[in-house]
Every structure is written in structure tokens, then in C-alpha cells.
Amino acid sequence: MDLNQITNPSFLKKMNKEQLTELAKEIRKFLIENLASTGGHIGPNLGVVELTIMMHKLFHSPEDKFIWDVGHQAYVHKILTGRANQFGTLRQYKGLSGFPKMAESEHDVWETGHSSTSLSAAMGMAAARDMQGKSNYVIPVIGDGALTGGMALEALNHIGHLKTNMIVVLNDNEMSIAPNVGALHTVLGKLRTAGKYNSAKDELEYILKKIPAVGGKVAAAAERVKDSLKYLLVSGVFFEELGFTYLGPIDGHDFADLERNLLYAKKMEGPVLLHVITKKGKGYQPAEEDKKGTWHGTGPYKIETGDFVKSPTTAPSWSGLVAETVRKLAREDKRIAAITPAMPVGSKLESFAEEFPERFFDVGIAEQHAATMAGGLATQGMKPFLAIYSTFLQRAYDQMLHDITRQKLNVFIGIDRAGLVGADGETHQGVFDIAFLRHLPNLVIMMPKDENEGQHMVKTAFDYNEGPIAMRYPRGNGLGVKMDEQLKPIPIGTWEVLSEGTDGTILTFGTTIPMALEAAETLSSKGISVKVVNARFIKPLDTDMLDLLFVAGKPIVTVEEAVLAGGFGSSVIEYAHDTKATTGSIDRIGIPDEYIEHGSVDKLLEEIDVTAEAIVATMEKAVENTLVRKREKI
């Protein structure tokens, strides 16, 4: 069938198993072909084809609520709800989101780009349903990796305690982004190999009841036998002890198995957990054979070979540069350890893990635990490196405040993917970390202008012994600059003048330095001479340089690829106010008070007016206003 002609999933109700099997093949072919051009989360979606089809066949979305956790496994859901014809724009500017999006479809009832939120959201929806006297189904689909998040376990406990009517689908593909870790993963492994406890239990009860005369009594008395069988077949009985009826393991690629268990779940009272086993990347050999998580989410690739279409740059990736520098220093200092919350591949820490397995910790999707564990290491004289994406560090705010900065612990936080990240959109843009970290006492925040300065900042971080220190670095590759062989620390709180000027100053750091230098050249051609400063320490500020700039009374423009509210520019204005400085104008350029959706970084910066042209226009106006004020005084 033509997937582009689908408008809603009602057509599935009349399809037989053979037709469903053919549809599954067509969807996989569609995904492999389309994502080869756009990139996207191919592995997770190839794994949930049959599951998504059967859910839409047996339930009635949007009356029945499907909640995807994490949302990157919702591509098949998007196809079946009428969005196949938009896949050519997937994750592109103004195109189809890579995650559920309420504005796209009534079938998207919950938006999520971070894991472990589905069960809490489902509990809220189910509670509202019950209070409103409705009877619709609430079906969260949570990955086994997402289940390790503390929030998911909190919700499981609450749902089981209240015996809320809900069908939880545990999509167990043995991986999240990278291979899963932890005791809960081990429990799931035992469940996978335990056989179908529920089927065995039902068969036992059926046999007992067939015994003449005493069958019913024996069946009633056999509850203890069944409990013993339960403990025999399902080691740990984790979910049933929490108050759920456990069904599984279920073959997530067998329509008959899925249908039988989903229908059974629909008839049951209270919370039910369907343990569905799927194969991540199913139907595309390179993705199926992936053991590291490379095919979780990709850029464009060649279908025939599975080779990725790489950019022509020879510059190192920022994540790789930082990880390799940490590894280099770890050879000299046995106190250095690395921690990541389920992102060893994205943070390029595989080589560190191979060389120093006893000093590497992938804690799974558990950002709060990762941060506090790093603090615990620091109390014992270790030098922990916490590699965490900016968007995920948001989830460990209290741990940064209560456990690390308050205790002034020597933790090095590598804030990966800082700034706009592009295709993953508003749930992943790393633009909030300055604002939510800058006000924390005892914390140093820095960002390098290029990869050479970046490696020196890593050295700076490990040499610093007066509390926590964070280094922001962007997604993507460096600039390809010459790298120093000898690493040396940078004095804390010192800025660097990149070009001199007399009419005004641009203060900026990291990814916006090239646009500031471009703006300075354009202004120079217009007869305006501006100084460009690499404000590489966002906290503490270089107050000595600021004092001189304030005394000079020339316009200052701050530029940042981060939110303006509470950001770097705000800190400059605060310092001017607090010191009662008489200064020229201070203008700020940065991310406005809104969420930035997906698209190429350059296009997004253009849309929000964070560009060289905007810097030029702002500085021109500020210089002109300064001249006007001078003339008025004369």
C-alpha cells in the first residue's frame, strides 16, 4: 500500500495477519530509504514496527492515549497517523519533528525528548480519566533503558500502590542508546530467559480444575503452588511485587503473540506490564548487528553498505577532543575517573573505558546518580570527569546545587552539546546551562574558542583544586586549528583580546567568536574600530578587564549562543550595576525567551537574529548613540 495515503490508523482494524506482515515490511523499507537521506533514530523505530501496528489495531487513538518513552521510537506511530508524506522533512527546519509533537497531530498526546517521563505522565492522564468518569485506556511504551531512570521507578511504585488501570508496555531491546547497564537490566535478562510464567500459571490452573470433584478445591488451594511456580519461573518477580500483573516475555515481532497478550491486558483490572522483547534495528543488517549504539540515531547513510555520509572536515569532534585529552591526562594521574549517564558513544569515552575499565562508569540513564556519584568520588581524593550533555544536565540541577557546588567538591563537569544542537530540536538545545548554573556559588564555568584552547581547559580543570569546574563545548567538530603538544593551565577568570579596537567592544565566547570577528571586519570597513574579546570564563568574569572597559565608556555588545535571561550578558550588566560603574551602553545578543525548534544551527541562528549582521547593526547604533550623547554634552 502507499504509506503516503494513510490519514489515520482505522484501516488496520480490517487487516489480517498476512496483510499486517506485508505492511510491516513496507514500513521498514520506507524508514530505511527515507532516513538514509535525512538521518534520524533508525534503530529504535525498526524495532517497534509490529508493536506499533498492533497497538493501533487493537486500541483507538487518540481516545486511548499512547505515550512514547523516549519519543524517538514514535516514527512508526507517525506513519500510521498520517504523516508519512512529511518524512522528507524529518528533523529539518520547519519540518517533521523527530519526537512526538502535539501541534503535528491529535495522536501525539505527550511530548518527550528526555527519557523516563512516560509513566508519570500516564499516571496523571489515568487519574484525570478516573476523576472524569471516563474509561479509555492509557498505554505508556517505555524502553528498558528509560526504565532505569529514577523518575520511572518512582512512578511504577505509585501506580502499583494505587492499583491504577493502565497498560505499561516495556519495550525491551536490551539497549537504550548504548548497551544497558545495572542490576535492573540483569533482572530483565532473567525475565527474558524465564519462559512465559503467565502461560504456565494458566495451564496449571486449567489442569487442576479438570480433576473431578475436588478440582475446584485443589485449584483454590494451589495458590501457594502457583506462587512457588512464579518464583521459580520469574526470578525476582520485580514488577508483581510492585503491584503489576506481569505478562511476558512477549515476542515483539510476532503479531499473534502481541495480539493475544494485548487483548488479555485490556480485560484485566489494575496495572498490567507487558514485557515485549524487540530487536533494535530489525530488518536492516548494519543496525541489527550494532553492539555499541552507533545506529541508535544517525546522520545520512548509504543503504547498500551502511556507511555513513561524513562531512569533509578533518578537524576532531569536540566530544572526541575532550575525551582524548582526559584519557591522556589519566595516564599520568591515577585519580582521574570518568562517569557518563548512558552516553559513552556520544561522549566518545569508549577508548577511555577500554584503557581504564576500573576508572570508567556508565551509570545508565540516571543523571542525578551520575552527578552525586561524581561528588562522592571527589570526597575521597579522586578527580572525576562527569561527561554529560547540556540538555541532560538539566535533570541533575539539584545534585549540582546540593551535592557538588555546596560542598565545594573538585568535580570536572564536561557540558557536551552546549549551544544549539539542530535536528533534535527544543528538547535537546543546550542553551539553558549558563542560566541555571551561573548563580551557583563555588562553580567555575568556561568555554573555549577552539579545540586547542579546549585541551588546555581540560588541563586547567584537572589542575583546579578549589571546587567544581565546568567546561562547555558544542556539538560537532572543531575548527581544525594547530594543536599545542604541551598542555598548560589557563589562569582562572582571565579573558583574551583577539583584536584591538577603540570605538567599542564585543564580548563573546565559544561558537560565536567567528561571527564576532566577522562583524569586526565589516565594522572596520565602515570606519568603526571594535575590540573583540574571548570571554572564555563565563564565571568568574574577568573583572579587571571589565573595569577598564567601563572606564573607557565605549559601547559593549555581548553575544552568546545561550538564553539571554540569566545569561552571560546579564552577568556583565549585573557587575556594572553592583560596582556602580559609569559605562557606555551594554547591549545583549543571544537566545530570546522562547524554545527553539529543530533545524540547522545556521538557519536557527539566522531566525533568532544571532548573526554577524545583527552584531554589526547593534554596534553601529550603539556607536552612533554614543556620538550623539557626546555632541549633546558639548
Secondary structure, DSSP 8 states (H G I E B T S, - for coil): --GGG--SGGGGGG--HHHHHHHHHHHHHHHHHHHHHH-B-HHHHHHTHHHHHHHHHHS-TTTSEEEEESGGG-HHHHIIIIIGGGGGGTTSTTS--SS--TTT-TT-----SSSS-HHHHHHHHHHHHHHTT----EEEEEETTGGGSHHHHHHHHHHHHHT--EEEEEEE-SBSSSB--SHHHHHHHHHHHS--HHHHHHHHHHHHHTSTTTHHHHHHHTHHHHHHHHHHHSTT-HHHHTT-EEEEEEETT-HHHHHHHHHHHHH-SSEEEEEEE--TTTTSHHHHT-SSSTTSSBS-B-TTT--B---S--S-BHHHHHHHHHHHHHHH-TTEEEEESS-TTTTT-HHHHHH-GGGEEE--S-HHHHHHHHHHHHHTT-EEEEEEEHHHHGGGHHIIIIIIITTT---EEEEET-B--STTGGGT-B-SHHHHHTTSTT-EEE--SSHHHHHHHHHHHHH--SS-EEEE--SSB-------SS-----TT--EEEE--SSEEEEE-GGGHHHHHHHHHHHHHTT--EEEEE--EEES--HHHHHHHHHHT--EEEEEEEESTTSHHHHHHHHHHHTT-----EEEEEE-SS---SS-HHHHHHHTT-SHHHHHHHHHHHHHHHHHHHHHH-
